[in-house]
Amino acid sequence: MFPILETERLILREITVDDTPAIFDLFSNNDVTRYYGMDSFTTTNQAKQLVEVFAKNYKENRGIRWGIEVKHHEGIVGTIGFNAWHQKHKRAEIGYELHPNNWGKGYAREAVSKVIEYGFNFLDLERIGAIVYLENEASSTLLTKLGFEKEGILKKYMYQSGTSYDTTSFSLLKNRF
């Protein structure tokens, strides 16, 4: 059964095929995908395929992705979850995005905090990593405020829209949470 997480203002829930229009709205927005590592969607079929990937990753214990829903407002405004989840090695990478209409409201911090807590307390993770484009100052600042440490620069680590990008590798260890 897919875990539902709740914060003061948010519900983190399973992403379903009914969320395809919202997923398309997110991932067709160049401001959202600018630091995501993929090109913006041009068709709703791409969004449907991403929903299917999220479900498959969860079923195969390779990742878990929640839809971020603001309480008392139907529909998701972003997604968050763990990629590259390795149960044996007790580690995963966190990733998230919000629609620009919801930037600056503290939703990302609220959602990331809850997912970190879930990862350490329920998935038995020892390490949560994050890969962030150097240019993504907002995400770097958020992770640092939540206790993540910069580990180093990964040169030309992400390739998007015909350009290679350097990224920062971050980590948060359970014993420092």
Residue frames as a rotation matrix with the C-alpha (Angstrom) as fourth column:
MET 1
0.580 0.815 0.000 0.00
0.815 -0.580 0.000 0.00
0.000 0.000 -1.000 0.00
PHE 2
-0.113 -0.632 0.767 1.40
0.584 -0.667 -0.464 3.36
0.804 0.396 0.444 -1.03
PRO 3
-0.298 -0.050 -0.953 2.24
0.932 -0.234 -0.279 5.54
-0.209 -0.971 0.116 2.00
ILE 4
0.420 0.443 0.792 0.42
0.492 -0.844 0.211 8.85
0.762 0.302 -0.572 2.37
LEU 5
-0.487 -0.636 -0.599 2.37
0.871 -0.299 -0.390 11.52
0.069 -0.712 0.699 4.24
GLU 6
0.567 0.730 0.381 0.89
0.632 -0.682 0.368 14.63
0.529 0.032 -0.848 5.77
THR 7
-0.707 -0.694 -0.139 2.38
0.654 -0.565 -0.504 17.92
0.271 -0.447 0.852 6.92
GLU 8
-0.576 0.478 -0.663 0.75
0.308 -0.625 -0.717 21.04
-0.758 -0.617 0.213 8.31
ARG 9
-0.074 0.527 -0.846 -0.27
-0.604 -0.699 -0.383 22.28
-0.793 0.483 0.370 4.85
LEU 10
-0.274 -0.196 -0.942 0.41
-0.948 0.217 0.231 19.39
0.159 0.956 -0.245 2.47
ILE 11
0.598 0.308 0.740 -0.63
-0.338 0.934 -0.116 15.87
-0.726 -0.181 0.663 1.61
LEU 12
-0.412 -0.737 -0.536 1.98
-0.892 0.206 0.402 13.73
-0.185 0.644 -0.742 -0.13
ARG 13
0.310 0.704 0.640 0.15
-0.415 0.705 -0.575 10.99
-0.856 -0.087 0.510 -1.99
GLU 14
-0.278 -0.358 0.891 0.44
0.529 0.717 0.453 8.48
-0.802 0.598 -0.009 -4.78
ILE 15
-0.471 0.075 -0.879 0.54
-0.678 -0.668 0.306 9.88
-0.564 0.740 0.366 -8.30
THR 16
-0.110 0.536 0.837 -2.13
0.367 0.805 -0.467 8.30
-0.924 0.255 -0.285 -10.49
VAL 17
-0.584 -0.044 0.811 -3.12
0.812 0.002 0.584 8.46
-0.027 0.999 0.034 -14.14
ASP 18
0.534 0.844 0.047 -5.70
0.839 -0.536 0.088 11.08
0.099 -0.008 -0.995 -13.10
ASP 19
0.497 -0.446 -0.744 -2.75
0.237 -0.755 0.611 13.38
-0.835 -0.480 -0.269 -12.34
THR 20
-0.042 -0.553 0.832 -1.52
0.957 0.218 0.193 13.26
-0.289 0.804 0.519 -15.94
PRO 21
0.580 0.258 0.773 -2.76
0.579 -0.798 -0.168 16.80
0.574 0.544 -0.612 -16.78
ALA 22
0.969 -0.243 0.040 -1.02
-0.194 -0.654 0.731 18.24
-0.152 -0.716 -0.681 -13.69
ILE 23
0.287 -0.901 0.325 2.16
0.451 0.426 0.784 16.30
-0.845 -0.078 0.529 -14.49
PHE 24
0.136 -0.188 0.973 2.05
0.977 -0.140 -0.163 17.71
0.167 0.972 0.165 -18.02
ASP 25
0.882 0.246 0.402 1.50
0.193 -0.967 0.168 21.23
0.430 -0.071 -0.900 -16.64
LEU 26
0.758 -0.651 -0.037 4.59
-0.088 -0.158 0.984 20.81
-0.646 -0.742 -0.177 -14.44
PHE 27
0.008 -0.881 0.473 6.96
0.380 0.440 0.814 19.17
-0.925 0.173 0.338 -16.88
SER 28
0.282 0.071 0.957 5.99
0.944 -0.198 -0.263 21.25
0.171 0.978 -0.123 -19.91
ASN 29
0.998 0.064 0.004 7.02
0.061 -0.957 0.285 24.38
0.022 -0.284 -0.959 -17.98
ASN 30
0.422 -0.902 0.095 10.57
0.284 0.032 -0.958 25.44
0.861 0.431 0.270 -18.88
ASP 31
0.091 -0.370 0.925 11.06
-0.786 -0.597 -0.161 27.05
0.612 -0.712 -0.345 -15.45
VAL 32
0.725 0.227 0.650 10.38
-0.610 0.650 0.453 23.66
-0.320 -0.725 0.610 -13.83
THR 33
0.925 -0.304 0.226 12.53
0.362 0.888 -0.285 21.55
-0.114 0.346 0.931 -16.15
ARG 34
0.736 -0.661 0.148 15.41
-0.474 -0.659 -0.585 24.02
0.484 0.360 -0.798 -16.37
TYR 35
-0.247 -0.852 0.461 17.31
-0.951 0.122 -0.285 22.15
0.186 -0.509 -0.840 -13.61
TYR 36
0.507 0.605 0.614 15.60
-0.725 0.684 -0.075 18.78
-0.466 -0.408 0.786 -13.89
GLY 37
-0.496 -0.790 0.360 17.85
-0.410 0.579 0.705 17.02
-0.766 0.202 -0.611 -16.36
MET 38
-0.431 0.380 0.819 15.28
0.781 0.611 0.128 16.56
-0.452 0.694 -0.560 -19.11
ASP 39
-0.968 0.124 0.217 13.67
0.049 -0.758 0.651 18.61
0.245 0.641 0.728 -21.81
SER 40
-0.578 0.814 0.055 10.19
-0.585 -0.367 -0.723 20.03
-0.568 -0.450 0.689 -21.31
PHE 41
-0.461 0.528 0.713 7.26
0.542 0.804 -0.244 17.86
-0.702 0.274 -0.657 -22.32
THR 42
-0.871 0.222 -0.438 5.44
-0.467 -0.653 0.597 18.64
-0.153 0.724 0.672 -25.53
THR 43
-0.297 0.801 -0.519 2.68
-0.369 0.405 0.836 16.00
0.881 0.440 0.175 -25.28
THR 44
0.263 0.484 0.835 0.40
-0.963 0.072 0.262 14.65
0.067 -0.872 0.485 -22.58
ASN 45
0.862 0.003 -0.507 1.55
-0.084 0.987 -0.137 11.15
0.501 0.160 0.851 -23.56
GLN 46
-0.194 -0.981 -0.018 4.98
0.026 0.013 -1.000 12.01
0.981 -0.194 0.023 -22.15
ALA 47
-0.366 0.145 0.919 3.31
-0.876 -0.387 -0.288 12.91
0.314 -0.911 0.269 -18.86
LYS 48
0.727 0.684 0.056 1.35
-0.676 0.700 0.231 9.65
0.119 -0.205 0.971 -18.86
GLN 49
0.518 -0.620 -0.589 4.58
0.148 0.743 -0.653 7.72
0.842 0.251 0.477 -19.45
LEU 50
-0.508 -0.713 0.483 6.24
-0.351 -0.341 -0.872 9.49
0.786 -0.613 -0.077 -16.51
VAL 51
0.143 0.651 0.746 3.32
-0.989 0.060 0.137 8.56
0.045 -0.757 0.652 -14.24
GLU 52
0.907 0.187 -0.377 3.83
-0.237 0.967 -0.091 4.95
0.348 0.172 0.922 -15.37
VAL 53
0.009 -0.981 -0.195 7.57
0.072 0.195 -0.978 5.16
0.997 -0.005 0.073 -14.62
PHE 54
-0.401 -0.094 0.911 6.85
-0.818 -0.411 -0.403 6.45
0.412 -0.907 0.088 -11.11
ALA 55
0.584 0.719 0.378 4.46
-0.809 0.555 0.195 3.53
-0.070 -0.420 0.905 -10.50
LYS 56
0.769 -0.344 -0.538 6.89
0.018 0.854 -0.521 0.96
0.639 0.391 0.663 -11.94
ASN 57
-0.272 -0.931 0.242 9.80
-0.244 -0.177 -0.954 2.26
0.931 -0.319 -0.179 -9.85
TYR 58
-0.166 0.293 0.942 7.70
-0.984 -0.114 -0.138 1.96
0.067 -0.949 0.307 -6.69
LYS 59
0.834 0.550 -0.042 6.48
-0.550 0.835 0.010 -1.53
0.040 0.015 0.999 -7.59
GLU 60
0.643 -0.665 -0.380 10.06
0.277 0.665 -0.694 -2.64
0.714 0.341 0.612 -8.24
ASN 61
0.832 -0.265 -0.488 11.43
0.468 -0.138 0.873 -0.96
-0.299 -0.954 0.009 -5.05
ARG 62
-0.110 -0.880 0.461 13.71
0.975 -0.185 -0.120 1.33
0.191 0.437 0.879 -7.07
GLY 63
-0.932 -0.146 0.331 12.10
0.111 -0.986 -0.122 4.61
0.344 -0.077 0.936 -6.09
ILE 64
-0.139 0.922 -0.361 9.08
0.975 0.065 -0.210 6.29
-0.171 -0.381 -0.909 -4.61
ARG 65
-0.929 -0.118 0.350 7.47
0.228 -0.928 0.294 9.49
0.290 0.353 0.889 -5.86
TRP 66
-0.286 0.835 -0.470 4.67
0.796 -0.065 -0.601 11.39
-0.533 -0.546 -0.646 -4.15
GLY 67
-0.102 0.369 0.924 2.40
0.618 -0.704 0.350 14.01
0.780 0.606 -0.156 -5.61
ILE 68
-0.873 -0.176 -0.456 2.44
0.467 -0.572 -0.674 17.20
-0.142 -0.801 0.581 -3.55
GLU 69
-0.115 0.913 0.392 -1.08
0.611 -0.246 0.752 18.40
0.783 0.326 -0.529 -2.89
VAL 70
-0.886 -0.070 0.459 -1.98
-0.253 -0.756 -0.604 21.51
0.389 -0.651 0.652 -0.88
LYS 71
-0.751 0.626 -0.209 -4.63
0.598 0.511 -0.617 20.64
-0.279 -0.589 -0.758 1.70
HIS 72
0.022 0.927 -0.375 -8.16
0.372 -0.356 -0.857 21.65
-0.928 -0.120 -0.353 0.73
HIS 73
0.163 -0.010 -0.987 -7.07
-0.840 -0.526 -0.134 22.15
-0.518 0.850 -0.094 -2.93
GLU 74
0.697 0.168 0.697 -7.60
0.093 0.943 -0.320 19.30
-0.711 0.288 0.641 -5.33
GLY 75
0.916 -0.384 0.119 -4.72
0.162 0.082 -0.983 18.39
0.367 0.920 0.137 -7.64
ILE 76
0.435 -0.839 -0.327 -0.98
0.820 0.219 0.529 18.22
-0.372 -0.498 0.783 -7.29
VAL 77
0.970 -0.165 -0.179 1.35
-0.201 -0.959 -0.201 21.22
-0.139 0.231 -0.963 -7.46
GLY 78
0.089 -0.978 -0.189 4.57
-0.971 -0.043 -0.236 19.23
0.223 0.204 -0.953 -7.64
THR 79
0.841 0.081 -0.535 6.23
-0.006 0.990 0.141 15.90
0.542 -0.115 0.833 -6.96
ILE 80
0.136 -0.812 0.567 8.86
-0.978 -0.201 -0.053 14.66
0.157 -0.547 -0.822 -4.54
GLY 81
0.965 0.240 0.110 10.54
-0.260 0.937 0.235 11.40
-0.046 -0.256 0.966 -3.84
PHE 82
0.147 -0.920 0.362 13.50
-0.465 0.259 0.846 9.10
-0.873 -0.293 -0.390 -3.85
ASN 83
0.798 -0.101 -0.594 15.33
-0.537 0.325 -0.778 8.02
0.272 0.940 0.205 -7.00
ALA 84
-0.010 -0.889 -0.458 18.19
-0.368 0.429 -0.825 5.52
0.930 0.160 -0.331 -7.18
TRP 85
0.425 0.266 0.865 16.87
-0.905 0.113 0.410 3.82
0.011 -0.957 0.289 -4.04
HIS 86
-0.133 -0.552 -0.823 19.20
-0.327 0.809 -0.489 1.00
0.936 0.204 -0.288 -3.02
GLN 87
0.795 0.544 0.266 17.76
-0.430 0.198 0.881 -0.91
0.427 -0.815 0.392 -0.08
LYS 88
0.671 -0.591 -0.447 20.84
0.639 0.767 -0.056 -3.07
0.376 -0.248 0.893 0.33
HIS 89
-0.384 -0.908 0.170 23.10
0.736 -0.412 -0.537 -0.02
0.558 -0.081 0.826 0.63
LYS 90
0.128 0.561 -0.818 20.50
0.951 -0.303 -0.058 1.98
-0.280 -0.771 -0.572 2.63
ARG 91
-0.645 -0.360 -0.674 20.70
0.175 -0.928 0.328 5.03
-0.744 0.093 0.662 0.37
ALA 92
0.224 0.683 0.696 18.62
0.956 -0.015 -0.293 7.03
-0.189 0.731 -0.656 -2.08
GLU 93
-0.908 -0.403 0.112 18.66
0.418 -0.879 0.228 10.37
0.007 0.254 0.967 -3.89
ILE 94
-0.064 0.899 -0.433 15.93
0.618 -0.305 -0.724 12.90
-0.783 -0.314 -0.537 -3.24
GLY 95
-0.913 -0.121 0.390 14.36
0.390 -0.543 0.744 14.90
0.122 0.831 0.543 -6.05
TYR 96
-0.083 0.898 -0.432 11.50
0.756 -0.226 -0.614 17.38
-0.649 -0.377 -0.661 -6.15
GLU 97
-0.918 -0.106 0.381 9.87
0.323 -0.757 0.568 20.12
0.228 0.645 0.730 -8.16
LEU 98
-0.214 0.857 -0.468 7.01
0.574 -0.278 -0.770 22.57
-0.791 -0.434 -0.433 -7.71
HIS 99
0.247 0.391 0.886 4.97
0.922 -0.377 -0.091 24.54
0.298 0.840 -0.454 -10.19
PRO 100
-0.696 -0.628 0.348 6.24
0.524 -0.776 -0.351 28.17
0.491 -0.062 0.869 -10.25
ASN 101
0.060 0.797 0.600 2.84
-0.174 -0.584 0.793 29.38
0.983 -0.152 0.103 -8.97
ASN 102
0.920 0.313 -0.236 3.80
0.123 0.341 0.932 27.72
0.373 -0.886 0.275 -5.68
TRP 103
-0.059 -0.991 -0.117 7.40
0.710 0.041 -0.703 28.87
0.702 -0.125 0.701 -5.34
GLY 104
-0.674 -0.383 0.632 8.32
-0.070 -0.818 -0.571 30.96
0.735 -0.429 0.524 -2.30
LYS 105
0.293 0.875 0.384 5.57
-0.624 -0.129 0.770 29.57
0.724 -0.466 0.509 -0.06
GLY 106
-0.303 -0.515 0.802 7.72
-0.944 0.280 -0.177 27.12
-0.134 -0.810 -0.571 1.92
TYR 107
0.749 0.662 0.030 6.07
-0.647 0.740 -0.183 24.06
-0.144 0.118 0.983 0.38
ALA 108
0.440 -0.651 -0.619 9.36
-0.269 0.562 -0.782 22.58
0.857 0.511 0.072 -0.82
ARG 109
-0.570 -0.682 0.459 10.94
-0.623 -0.006 -0.782 22.81
0.536 -0.732 -0.421 2.63
GLU 110
-0.014 0.678 0.735 7.84
-0.935 0.253 -0.250 21.29
-0.355 -0.691 0.630 4.23
ALA 111
0.871 0.380 -0.312 7.70
-0.483 0.781 -0.396 18.40
0.093 0.495 0.864 1.75
VAL 112
0.160 -0.897 -0.412 11.45
-0.314 0.350 -0.883 17.71
0.936 0.271 -0.226 1.73
SER 113
-0.500 -0.331 0.800 11.55
-0.840 -0.041 -0.541 17.65
0.212 -0.943 -0.257 5.55
LYS 114
0.357 0.749 0.558 8.73
-0.818 0.540 -0.200 15.11
-0.451 -0.385 0.805 5.69
VAL 115
0.870 -0.053 -0.491 10.22
-0.307 0.720 -0.622 12.87
0.386 0.692 0.610 3.01
ILE 116
-0.212 -0.977 0.036 13.63
-0.536 0.086 -0.840 12.93
0.817 -0.197 -0.542 4.72
GLU 117
-0.322 0.186 0.928 11.97
-0.921 0.167 -0.353 11.90
-0.221 -0.968 0.117 7.99
TYR 118
0.749 0.655 0.101 10.15
-0.593 0.730 -0.341 9.08
-0.297 0.196 0.935 6.20
GLY 119
0.559 -0.599 -0.573 13.35
-0.382 0.428 -0.819 7.92
0.736 0.677 0.011 4.50
PHE 120
-0.510 -0.819 0.262 15.33
-0.594 0.114 -0.796 7.66
0.623 -0.562 -0.545 7.70
ASN 121
-0.497 0.334 0.801 12.56
-0.799 0.182 -0.572 6.36
-0.337 -0.925 0.177 9.97
PHE 122
0.438 0.805 0.401 10.57
-0.531 0.591 -0.607 4.05
-0.726 0.053 0.686 7.68
LEU 123
0.898 -0.166 -0.408 12.82
-0.308 0.426 -0.851 3.12
0.315 0.890 0.331 4.75
ASP 124
0.796 -0.605 0.018 15.81
0.300 0.420 0.856 2.65
-0.525 -0.677 0.516 7.07
LEU 125
0.692 -0.578 0.432 18.06
0.324 -0.286 -0.902 4.83
0.645 0.764 -0.010 4.91
GLU 126
0.337 -0.690 -0.641 21.47
0.835 -0.095 0.542 5.78
-0.435 -0.717 0.544 6.25
ARG 127
-0.692 -0.605 -0.394 22.20
0.282 -0.728 0.625 8.32
-0.665 0.321 0.674 3.51
ILE 128
0.575 0.771 0.273 20.08
0.647 -0.224 -0.729 10.63
-0.501 0.596 -0.627 1.39
GLY 129
-0.584 -0.812 0.015 21.84
0.595 -0.415 0.688 12.28
-0.552 0.411 0.725 -1.51
ALA 130
0.672 0.711 -0.208 20.88
0.325 -0.536 -0.779 15.05
-0.666 0.456 -0.591 -3.90
ILE 131
-0.446 -0.724 0.527 22.31
0.834 -0.122 0.538 16.15
-0.325 0.679 0.658 -7.24
VAL 132
0.568 0.640 -0.518 21.77
0.500 -0.768 -0.401 19.85
-0.654 -0.032 -0.756 -7.97
TYR 133
0.421 -0.372 0.827 22.71
0.754 -0.364 -0.547 21.98
0.504 0.854 0.127 -10.96
LEU 134
-0.548 -0.720 -0.426 25.27
0.836 -0.480 -0.265 24.62
-0.014 -0.502 0.865 -9.90
GLU 135
-0.822 0.234 0.519 22.90
0.016 -0.902 0.432 27.32
0.569 0.363 0.737 -11.17
ASN 136
0.164 0.963 -0.213 20.02
0.265 0.164 0.950 26.11
0.950 -0.213 -0.229 -8.96
GLU 137
-0.729 -0.542 0.419 20.75
-0.164 -0.456 -0.875 28.34
0.665 -0.706 0.243 -5.97
ALA 138
0.026 0.824 0.566 17.26
-0.918 -0.205 0.340 27.93
0.396 -0.528 0.751 -4.47
SER 139
0.805 0.279 -0.524 17.59
-0.147 0.949 0.280 24.17
0.575 -0.148 0.804 -4.19
SER 140
-0.132 -0.935 -0.328 21.17
0.417 0.248 -0.874 24.36
0.899 -0.252 0.357 -2.90
THR 141
-0.625 -0.050 0.779 20.09
-0.532 -0.704 -0.471 26.84
0.572 -0.708 0.413 -0.23
LEU 142
0.446 0.872 0.201 17.11
-0.797 0.285 0.533 24.70
0.408 -0.398 0.822 0.82
LEU 143
0.647 -0.220 -0.730 19.18
0.217 0.971 -0.100 21.53
0.731 -0.093 0.676 1.15
THR 144
-0.470 -0.879 0.085 21.89
0.227 -0.213 -0.950 23.33
0.853 -0.427 0.299 3.12
LYS 145
-0.361 0.421 0.832 19.28
-0.810 -0.584 -0.056 24.76
0.463 -0.694 0.552 5.53
LEU 146
0.721 0.693 -0.020 17.97
-0.617 0.654 0.438 21.22
0.316 -0.303 0.899 6.07
GLY 147
0.546 -0.567 0.616 21.41
-0.516 0.351 0.781 19.94
-0.660 -0.745 -0.101 7.04
PHE 148
0.896 -0.267 0.354 22.70
0.439 0.651 -0.619 18.55
-0.065 0.711 0.701 3.74
GLU 149
0.275 -0.889 -0.366 26.43
-0.097 -0.405 0.909 18.91
-0.957 -0.215 -0.197 3.19
LYS 150
0.765 -0.153 -0.625 28.12
-0.643 -0.145 -0.752 19.68
0.024 0.977 -0.210 -0.10
GLU 151
0.653 -0.541 0.530 30.36
0.224 0.806 0.548 16.79
-0.723 -0.239 0.648 -1.08
GLY 152
-0.494 -0.869 -0.035 31.78
0.221 -0.165 0.961 18.14
-0.841 0.467 0.273 -4.30
ILE 153
0.113 0.424 -0.898 31.27
-0.784 -0.518 -0.343 19.15
-0.611 0.743 0.274 -7.90
LEU 154
0.037 -0.021 0.999 30.42
0.460 0.888 0.002 16.56
-0.887 0.460 0.042 -10.54
LYS 155
-0.524 -0.370 -0.767 31.84
-0.416 -0.675 0.610 17.92
-0.743 0.639 0.199 -13.80
LYS 156
-0.553 0.345 -0.758 29.56
-0.809 -0.003 0.588 17.71
0.201 0.939 0.280 -16.86
TYR 157
-0.903 0.168 0.395 27.30
-0.096 0.818 -0.567 15.33
-0.419 -0.550 -0.723 -14.92
MET 158
0.054 0.980 0.190 23.96
0.383 0.156 -0.910 16.27
-0.922 0.122 -0.367 -16.52
TYR 159
-0.954 -0.271 0.131 23.25
0.207 -0.271 0.940 16.71
-0.219 0.924 0.314 -20.22
GLN 160
0.010 0.996 -0.094 20.19
0.692 -0.075 -0.718 18.69
-0.722 -0.058 -0.690 -21.22
SER 161
0.859 0.481 -0.173 19.12
0.208 -0.638 -0.741 20.59
-0.467 0.601 -0.649 -24.33
GLY 162
0.770 -0.571 0.287 22.46
0.378 0.045 -0.925 20.07
0.515 0.820 0.251 -26.02
THR 163
0.199 -0.697 0.689 24.57
-0.594 -0.645 -0.481 21.32
0.779 -0.314 -0.542 -23.10
SER 164
0.029 -0.291 -0.956 26.57
0.635 0.744 -0.207 19.59
0.772 -0.601 0.206 -20.37
TYR 165
0.501 0.225 0.836 26.14
-0.427 -0.776 0.464 20.91
0.753 -0.590 -0.292 -16.83
ASP 166
-0.710 -0.667 -0.227 28.19
-0.001 0.322 -0.947 20.65
0.705 -0.672 -0.229 -13.69
THR 167
0.491 0.871 -0.006 26.28
-0.051 0.035 0.998 19.66
0.869 -0.490 0.062 -10.56
THR 168
-0.404 -0.506 0.762 26.83
-0.833 -0.142 -0.535 19.71
0.379 -0.851 -0.364 -6.82
SER 169
-0.112 0.299 -0.948 26.59
0.242 0.933 0.265 16.47
0.964 -0.200 -0.177 -4.90
PHE 170
-0.211 0.151 0.966 24.91
-0.868 -0.482 -0.114 16.83
0.449 -0.863 0.234 -1.49
SER 171
-0.295 0.215 -0.931 24.32
0.272 0.953 0.134 14.30
0.916 -0.214 -0.340 1.27
LEU 172
0.035 0.322 0.946 22.53
-0.927 -0.344 0.151 14.01
0.375 -0.882 0.286 4.58
LEU 173
-0.626 -0.321 -0.710 23.42
-0.069 0.931 -0.360 11.15
0.777 -0.176 -0.605 6.89
LYS 174
0.326 0.861 -0.390 20.96
0.307 0.294 0.905 9.62
0.894 -0.415 -0.169 9.33
ASN 175
0.133 -0.327 -0.936 23.24
0.986 0.140 0.091 10.22
0.101 -0.935 0.341 12.32
ARG 176
-0.891 -0.433 -0.137 23.28
0.441 -0.897 -0.037 13.95
-0.107 -0.093 0.990 11.47
PHE 177
-0.415 0.834 0.363 19.54
0.274 -0.265 0.924 14.32
0.868 0.483 -0.119 11.00
